[in-house]
Amino acid sequence: MWILAAIFAVLAIAMIYQSNTDEGINRPWAACKENLFQQMLSGACTPVENRIKVPSN
């Protein structure tokens, strides 16, 4: 029972810490389309945002 209470306490502290930071926690792996496991195995990162600008007519 104490282990479960400790896990909940750690999760609560982590959520409070994350909400108190202005920009949240920096997650550079979230900028890739591949999941973290695929990034670790292949080393590839396809950006989520398409930065190619299409000329407007």
Gaussian input, Z-matrix of N, CA and C with variables (Angstrom, degrees):
# hf/3-21g

backbone

0 1
 N
 C     1     B1
 C     2     B2     1     A1
 N     3     B3     2     A2     1     D1
 C     4     B4     3     A3     2     D2
 C     5     B5     4     A4     3     D3
 N     6     B6     5     A5     4     D4
 C     7     B7     6     A6     5     D5
 C     8     B8     7     A7     6     D6
 N     9     B9     8     A8     7     D7
 C    10    B10     9     A9     8     D8
 C    11    B11    10    A10     9     D9
 N    12    B12    11    A11    10    D10
 C    13    B13    12    A12    11    D11
 C    14    B14    13    A13    12    D12
 N    15    B15    14    A14    13    D13
 C    16    B16    15    A15    14    D14
 C    17    B17    16    A16    15    D15
 N    18    B18    17    A17    16    D16
 C    19    B19    18    A18    17    D17
 C    20    B20    19    A19    18    D18
 N    21    B21    20    A20    19    D19
 C    22    B22    21    A21    20    D20
 C    23    B23    22    A22    21    D21
 N    24    B24    23    A23    22    D22
 C    25    B25    24    A24    23    D23
 C    26    B26    25    A25    24    D24
 N    27    B27    26    A26    25    D25
 C    28    B28    27    A27    26    D26
 C    29    B29    28    A28    27    D27
 N    30    B30    29    A29    28    D28
 C    31    B31    30    A30    29    D29
 C    32    B32    31    A31    30    D30
 N    33    B33    32    A32    31    D31
 C    34    B34    33    A33    32    D32
 C    35    B35    34    A34    33    D33
 N    36    B36    35    A35    34    D34
 C    37    B37    36    A36    35    D35
 C    38    B38    37    A37    36    D36
 N    39    B39    38    A38    37    D37
 C    40    B40    39    A39    38    D38
 C    41    B41    40    A40    39    D39
 N    42    B42    41    A41    40    D40
 C    43    B43    42    A42    41    D41
 C    44    B44    43    A43    42    D42
 N    45    B45    44    A44    43    D43
 C    46    B46    45    A45    44    D44
 C    47    B47    46    A46    45    D45
 N    48    B48    47    A47    46    D46
 C    49    B49    48    A48    47    D47
 C    50    B50    49    A49    48    D48
 N    51    B51    50    A50    49    D49
 C    52    B52    51    A51    50    D50
 C    53    B53    52    A52    51    D51
 N    54    B54    53    A53    52    D52
 C    55    B55    54    A54    53    D53
 C    56    B56    55    A55    54    D54
 N    57    B57    56    A56    55    D55
 C    58    B58    57    A57    56    D56
 C    59    B59    58    A58    57    D57
 N    60    B60    59    A59    58    D58
 C    61    B61    60    A60    59    D59
 C    62    B62    61    A61    60    D60
 N    63    B63    62    A62    61    D61
 C    64    B64    63    A63    62    D62
 C    65    B65    64    A64    63    D63
 N    66    B66    65    A65    64    D64
 C    67    B67    66    A66    65    D65
 C    68    B68    67    A67    66    D66
 N    69    B69    68    A68    67    D67
 C    70    B70    69    A69    68    D68
 C    71    B71    70    A70    69    D69
 N    72    B72    71    A71    70    D70
 C    73    B73    72    A72    71    D71
 C    74    B74    73    A73    72    D72
 N    75    B75    74    A74    73    D73
 C    76    B76    75    A75    74    D74
 C    77    B77    76    A76    75    D75
 N    78    B78    77    A77    76    D76
 C    79    B79    78    A78    77    D77
 C    80    B80    79    A79    78    D78
 N    81    B81    80    A80    79    D79
 C    82    B82    81    A81    80    D80
 C    83    B83    82    A82    81    D81
 N    84    B84    83    A83    82    D82
 C    85    B85    84    A84    83    D83
 C    86    B86    85    A85    84    D84
 N    87    B87    86    A86    85    D85
 C    88    B88    87    A87    86    D86
 C    89    B89    88    A88    87    D87
 N    90    B90    89    A89    88    D88
 C    91    B91    90    A90    89    D89
 C    92    B92    91    A91    90    D90
 N    93    B93    92    A92    91    D91
 C    94    B94    93    A93    92    D92
 C    95    B95    94    A94    93    D93
 N    96    B96    95    A95    94    D94
 C    97    B97    96    A96    95    D95
 C    98    B98    97    A97    96    D96
 N    99    B99    98    A98    97    D97
 C   100   B100    99    A99    98    D98
 C   101   B101   100   A100    99    D99
 N   102   B102   101   A101   100   D100
 C   103   B103   102   A102   101   D101
 C   104   B104   103   A103   102   D102
 N   105   B105   104   A104   103   D103
 C   106   B106   105   A105   104   D104
 C   107   B107   106   A106   105   D105
 N   108   B108   107   A107   106   D106
 C   109   B109   108   A108   107   D107
 C   110   B110   109   A109   108   D108
 N   111   B111   110   A110   109   D109
 C   112   B112   111   A111   110   D110
 C   113   B113   112   A112   111   D111
 N   114   B114   113   A113   112   D112
 C   115   B115   114   A114   113   D113
 C   116   B116   115   A115   114   D114
 N   117   B117   116   A116   115   D115
 C   118   B118   117   A117   116   D116
 C   119   B119   118   A118   117   D117
 N   120   B120   119   A119   118   D118
 C   121   B121   120   A120   119   D119
 C   122   B122   121   A121   120   D120
 N   123   B123   122   A122   121   D121
 C   124   B124   123   A123   122   D122
 C   125   B125   124   A124   123   D123
 N   126   B126   125   A125   124   D124
 C   127   B127   126   A126   125   D125
 C   128   B128   127   A127   126   D126
 N   129   B129   128   A128   127   D127
 C   130   B130   129   A129   128   D128
 C   131   B131   130   A130   129   D129
 N   132   B132   131   A131   130   D130
 C   133   B133   132   A132   131   D131
 C   134   B134   133   A133   132   D132
 N   135   B135   134   A134   133   D133
 C   136   B136   135   A135   134   D134
 C   137   B137   136   A136   135   D135
 N   138   B138   137   A137   136   D136
 C   139   B139   138   A138   137   D137
 C   140   B140   139   A139   138   D138
 N   141   B141   140   A140   139   D139
 C   142   B142   141   A141   140   D140
 C   143   B143   142   A142   141   D141
 N   144   B144   143   A143   142   D142
 C   145   B145   144   A144   143   D143
 C   146   B146   145   A145   144   D144
 N   147   B147   146   A146   145   D145
 C   148   B148   147   A147   146   D146
 C   149   B149   148   A148   147   D147
 N   150   B150   149   A149   148   D148
 C   151   B151   150   A150   149   D149
 C   152   B152   151   A151   150   D150
 N   153   B153   152   A152   151   D151
 C   154   B154   153   A153   152   D152
 C   155   B155   154   A154   153   D153
 N   156   B156   155   A155   154   D154
 C   157   B157   156   A156   155   D155
 C   158   B158   157   A157   156   D156
 N   159   B159   158   A158   157   D157
 C   160   B160   159   A159   158   D158
 C   161   B161   160   A160   159   D159
 N   162   B162   161   A161   160   D160
 C   163   B163   162   A162   161   D161
 C   164   B164   163   A163   162   D162
 N   165   B165   164   A164   163   D163
 C   166   B166   165   A165   164   D164
 C   167   B167   166   A166   165   D165
 N   168   B168   167   A167   166   D166
 C   169   B169   168   A168   167   D167
 C   170   B170   169   A169   168   D168

   B1=1.4445
   B2=1.5248
   B3=1.3233
   B4=1.4697
   B5=1.5221
   B6=1.3340
   B7=1.4637
   B8=1.5284
   B9=1.3181
   B10=1.4592
   B11=1.5234
   B12=1.3197
   B13=1.4671
   B14=1.5309
   B15=1.3228
   B16=1.4649
   B17=1.5234
   B18=1.3252
   B19=1.4662
   B20=1.5264
   B21=1.3308
   B22=1.4606
   B23=1.5264
   B24=1.3160
   B25=1.4592
   B26=1.5219
   B27=1.3236
   B28=1.4677
   B29=1.5213
   B30=1.3250
   B31=1.4632
   B32=1.5270
   B33=1.3137
   B34=1.4625
   B35=1.5212
   B36=1.3151
   B37=1.4693
   B38=1.5221
   B39=1.3327
   B40=1.4622
   B41=1.5211
   B42=1.3174
   B43=1.4687
   B44=1.5212
   B45=1.3234
   B46=1.4631
   B47=1.5256
   B48=1.3330
   B49=1.4688
   B50=1.5155
   B51=1.3320
   B52=1.4549
   B53=1.5262
   B54=1.3180
   B55=1.4623
   B56=1.5310
   B57=1.3204
   B58=1.4637
   B59=1.5170
   B60=1.3250
   B61=1.4570
   B62=1.5224
   B63=1.3186
   B64=1.4689
   B65=1.5276
   B66=1.3262
   B67=1.4538
   B68=1.5204
   B69=1.2979
   B70=1.4540
   B71=1.5167
   B72=1.2891
   B73=1.4530
   B74=1.5247
   B75=1.3207
   B76=1.4488
   B77=1.5276
   B78=1.3117
   B79=1.4642
   B80=1.5210
   B81=1.3330
   B82=1.4671
   B83=1.5219
   B84=1.3280
   B85=1.4543
   B86=1.5256
   B87=1.3239
   B88=1.4566
   B89=1.5265
   B90=1.3286
   B91=1.4623
   B92=1.5207
   B93=1.3290
   B94=1.4618
   B95=1.5217
   B96=1.3344
   B97=1.4632
   B98=1.5251
   B99=1.3311
   B100=1.4553
   B101=1.5283
   B102=1.3251
   B103=1.4587
   B104=1.5261
   B105=1.3177
   B106=1.4639
   B107=1.5227
   B108=1.3277
   B109=1.4706
   B110=1.5241
   B111=1.3278
   B112=1.4651
   B113=1.5211
   B114=1.3173
   B115=1.4598
   B116=1.5244
   B117=1.3330
   B118=1.4624
   B119=1.5272
   B120=1.3273
   B121=1.4594
   B122=1.5265
   B123=1.3317
   B124=1.4612
   B125=1.5247
   B126=1.3163
   B127=1.4642
   B128=1.5200
   B129=1.3403
   B130=1.4626
   B131=1.5181
   B132=1.3284
   B133=1.4607
   B134=1.5201
   B135=1.3245
   B136=1.4566
   B137=1.5234
   B138=1.3403
   B139=1.4703
   B140=1.5204
   B141=1.3194
   B142=1.4569
   B143=1.5188
   B144=1.3173
   B145=1.4595
   B146=1.5188
   B147=1.3086
   B148=1.4538
   B149=1.5207
   B150=1.2927
   B151=1.4656
   B152=1.5381
   B153=1.3337
   B154=1.4631
   B155=1.5193
   B156=1.3224
   B157=1.4515
   B158=1.5315
   B159=1.3075
   B160=1.4594
   B161=1.5169
   B162=1.3497
   B163=1.4589
   B164=1.5389
   B165=1.3176
   B166=1.4649
   B167=1.5199
   B168=1.3065
   B169=1.4793
   B170=1.4881
   A1=111.26
   A2=116.43
   A3=120.00
   A4=111.42
   A5=115.82
   A6=119.19
   A7=109.90
   A8=116.65
   A9=121.06
   A10=111.30
   A11=117.12
   A12=121.25
   A13=110.74
   A14=117.17
   A15=120.77
   A16=111.15
   A17=116.79
   A18=120.16
   A19=110.32
   A20=117.10
   A21=120.30
   A22=111.71
   A23=117.58
   A24=120.83
   A25=111.01
   A26=116.73
   A27=120.18
   A28=110.44
   A29=117.53
   A30=120.45
   A31=111.64
   A32=117.22
   A33=120.38
   A34=111.23
   A35=116.96
   A36=120.40
   A37=110.52
   A38=117.69
   A39=120.88
   A40=111.27
   A41=117.72
   A42=120.52
   A43=111.13
   A44=118.02
   A45=120.89
   A46=110.42
   A47=117.08
   A48=120.81
   A49=110.75
   A50=116.66
   A51=120.31
   A52=110.99
   A53=118.10
   A54=120.12
   A55=111.74
   A56=118.27
   A57=120.70
   A58=112.93
   A59=118.27
   A60=119.51
   A61=108.74
   A62=116.64
   A63=121.36
   A64=112.10
   A65=116.39
   A66=120.24
   A67=112.29
   A68=118.03
   A69=120.04
   A70=109.53
   A71=116.24
   A72=120.68
   A73=108.96
   A74=116.90
   A75=121.87
   A76=109.98
   A77=116.49
   A78=122.10
   A79=108.74
   A80=118.71
   A81=119.40
   A82=113.18
   A83=118.43
   A84=120.23
   A85=111.97
   A86=117.83
   A87=121.03
   A88=112.00
   A89=117.83
   A90=121.16
   A91=111.73
   A92=117.85
   A93=122.11
   A94=110.62
   A95=115.42
   A96=120.24
   A97=111.36
   A98=117.25
   A99=120.53
   A100=109.53
   A101=115.99
   A102=118.12
   A103=109.37
   A104=116.45
   A105=121.82
   A106=111.77
   A107=117.09
   A108=120.43
   A109=110.78
   A110=117.84
   A111=120.77
   A112=110.99
   A113=117.89
   A114=120.97
   A115=110.60
   A116=116.43
   A117=119.81
   A118=111.01
   A119=117.63
   A120=120.39
   A121=112.65
   A122=117.31
   A123=119.73
   A124=113.64
   A125=117.63
   A126=120.82
   A127=112.39
   A128=117.42
   A129=121.32
   A130=110.18
   A131=114.78
   A132=120.43
   A133=108.23
   A134=116.13
   A135=121.35
   A136=107.10
   A137=117.87
   A138=119.45
   A139=112.13
   A140=115.24
   A141=120.87
   A142=109.99
   A143=116.82
   A144=121.45
   A145=109.83
   A146=115.74
   A147=120.95
   A148=107.86
   A149=117.13
   A150=121.37
   A151=112.27
   A152=117.65
   A153=120.67
   A154=107.68
   A155=116.74
   A156=121.00
   A157=108.82
   A158=114.60
   A159=120.89
   A160=107.66
   A161=116.95
   A162=117.86
   A163=110.76
   A164=115.51
   A165=119.37
   A166=108.95
   A167=115.81
   A168=120.84
   A169=111.55
   D1=-38.26
   D2=179.18
   D3=-66.54
   D4=-32.02
   D5=179.85
   D6=-66.07
   D7=-42.61
   D8=178.40
   D9=-63.27
   D10=-40.96
   D11=177.53
   D12=-64.40
   D13=-38.65
   D14=178.57
   D15=-66.16
   D16=-39.90
   D17=178.93
   D18=-64.04
   D19=-44.44
   D20=177.67
   D21=-62.96
   D22=-37.91
   D23=179.00
   D24=-65.29
   D25=-43.30
   D26=179.00
   D27=-63.81
   D28=-42.87
   D29=178.32
   D30=-63.64
   D31=-40.10
   D32=178.85
   D33=-64.76
   D34=-42.83
   D35=178.78
   D36=-64.55
   D37=-40.64
   D38=179.18
   D39=-64.90
   D40=-39.84
   D41=179.06
   D42=-68.26
   D43=-38.68
   D44=177.24
   D45=-65.51
   D46=-41.94
   D47=178.94
   D48=-61.70
   D49=-43.78
   D50=-177.79
   D51=-67.52
   D52=-37.08
   D53=-178.80
   D54=-74.72
   D55=-22.38
   D56=-179.12
   D57=-82.75
   D58=-19.13
   D59=178.00
   D60=-79.40
   D61=145.97
   D62=-175.27
   D63=-64.34
   D64=-48.27
   D65=-175.11
   D66=-101.80
   D67=6.20
   D68=-174.18
   D69=77.52
   D70=-167.39
   D71=-179.76
   D72=-91.15
   D73=135.50
   D74=-178.84
   D75=-68.69
   D76=120.41
   D77=178.79
   D78=-122.99
   D79=85.43
   D80=-177.01
   D81=-65.26
   D82=-24.79
   D83=179.98
   D84=-72.32
   D85=-15.27
   D86=-179.81
   D87=-76.89
   D88=-9.79
   D89=179.04
   D90=-84.31
   D91=1.19
   D92=-178.55
   D93=-108.77
   D94=150.22
   D95=177.46
   D96=-73.11
   D97=-31.80
   D98=-179.44
   D99=-74.65
   D100=152.13
   D101=176.03
   D102=-76.26
   D103=168.63
   D104=-173.65
   D105=-61.32
   D106=-38.11
   D107=-179.68
   D108=-64.11
   D109=-43.57
   D110=177.76
   D111=-65.40
   D112=-36.55
   D113=178.66
   D114=-64.78
   D115=-38.90
   D116=-179.86
   D117=-67.28
   D118=-37.76
   D119=-177.79
   D120=-77.93
   D121=-42.44
   D122=-174.08
   D123=-98.76
   D124=-27.15
   D125=-176.82
   D126=78.61
   D127=8.46
   D128=-178.30
   D129=-93.69
   D130=148.95
   D131=177.33
   D132=-144.28
   D133=111.21
   D134=174.54
   D135=-96.23
   D136=118.56
   D137=-176.78
   D138=-60.25
   D139=143.15
   D140=179.12
   D141=-72.24
   D142=-43.49
   D143=-178.51
   D144=-84.13
   D145=133.20
   D146=176.84
   D147=-87.60
   D148=114.61
   D149=-175.11
   D150=-96.41
   D151=9.00
   D152=177.92
   D153=-81.16
   D154=124.93
   D155=-178.31
   D156=-92.64
   D157=128.63
   D158=178.42
   D159=-93.60
   D160=127.67
   D161=-179.47
   D162=-67.10
   D163=136.78
   D164=178.65
   D165=-88.86
   D166=142.01
   D167=-179.55
   D168=-94.39

